[in-house]
Amino acid sequence: MATSSRRHPYSLRQHAIDTNWSLDFTDRTIGLNEDRVSAIEEALAAPWPRLLPALLRLRRQIRASVAPYTAQPDFRRRRMAWMAEQIDRTYGSRLRAADGRREP
């Protein structure tokens, strides 16, 4: 059986790098979501006399996190813009380096 001298197009090393990057990315975004969920759970678990202040505090924190994005009137869009900025802040340089682009 003759062996081929062509290089195989699949790089196991690159696959391992991509897999590790994906796991790291997933862990960090899950961490952001865990913080949000635990804040919501904390507010909802408060007994009645402290429920209203806890919910108002949570509301202020969420609104404050998206306040810089006033160009978008929709709260959901501002929240998505905030999440995109968090991801870019964490992984932007890595993504640009992978694409071969320079830092802005």
Secondary structure by P-SEA (a helix, b strand, c coil): cccccccccccaaaaaaaaaaaaaaaaaaaaaaaaaaaaaaaaaaccccaaaaaaaaaaaaaaaaaccccccccaaaaaaaaaaaaaaaacaaaaaaaaccccc
